[in-house]
């Protein structure tokens, strides 16, 4: 998911560079939403892993 967030961020930067403000704004908002969803899912996964008593794998 973080890869998608970075992709949308790059699209936003390229669109802003070429002057497409609407597309850039939409891409930035999509990147923000995907980033926060990824952070929330990571936190949930970490909490569930701790509650199940499994050691983290690296």
C-alpha positions as CSV (number, residue, x, y, z in Angstrom):
1,X,0.0,0.0,0.0
2,X,2.8,2.4,0.7
3,X,4.0,1.8,-2.9
4,X,0.6,3.0,-4.1
5,X,0.9,6.1,-1.9
6,X,4.3,6.9,-3.3
7,X,3.0,6.3,-6.9
8,X,0.1,8.8,-6.3
9,X,2.6,11.3,-4.8
10,X,4.8,11.1,-7.8
11,X,1.8,11.5,-10.2
12,X,0.8,14.6,-8.1
13,X,4.3,16.1,-8.4
14,X,4.5,15.5,-12.1
15,X,1.0,16.9,-12.6
16,X,1.9,20.0,-10.6
17,X,5.0,20.5,-12.5
18,X,3.0,20.6,-15.8
19,X,0.4,22.9,-14.3
20,X,-2.5,20.4,-13.9
21,X,-3.7,21.7,-10.5
22,X,-6.9,19.6,-10.3
23,X,-5.2,16.3,-11.1
24,X,-2.4,17.1,-8.7
25,X,-4.8,17.9,-5.9
26,X,-6.7,14.7,-6.5
27,X,-3.6,12.6,-6.6
28,X,-2.3,14.2,-3.3
29,X,-5.6,13.4,-1.6
30,X,-5.5,9.8,-2.8
31,X,-1.9,9.4,-1.6
32,X,-2.8,10.8,1.8
33,X,-5.8,8.4,2.2
34,X,-3.8,5.4,1.1
35,X,-0.9,6.3,3.4
36,X,-3.2,6.6,6.4
37,X,-5.0,3.4,5.6
38,X,-1.7,1.6,5.4
39,X,-0.6,3.1,8.8
40,X,-3.9,2.0,10.4
41,X,-3.7,-1.5,9.0
42,X,-0.1,-1.8,10.2
43,X,-1.1,-0.7,13.7
44,X,-3.9,-3.2,13.7
45,X,-1.6,-6.0,12.5
46,X,1.0,-5.1,15.2
47,X,-1.6,-5.1,18.0
48,X,-3.1,-8.4,16.8
49,X,0.4,-9.9,16.6
50,X,1.1,-8.8,20.2
51,X,-2.1,-10.1,21.5
52,X,-1.6,-13.5,19.9
53,X,1.8,-13.7,21.6
54,X,3.8,-14.4,18.4
55,X,7.3,-13.0,18.1
56,X,7.8,-10.5,15.3
57,X,9.5,-11.9,12.2
58,X,12.1,-9.7,10.5
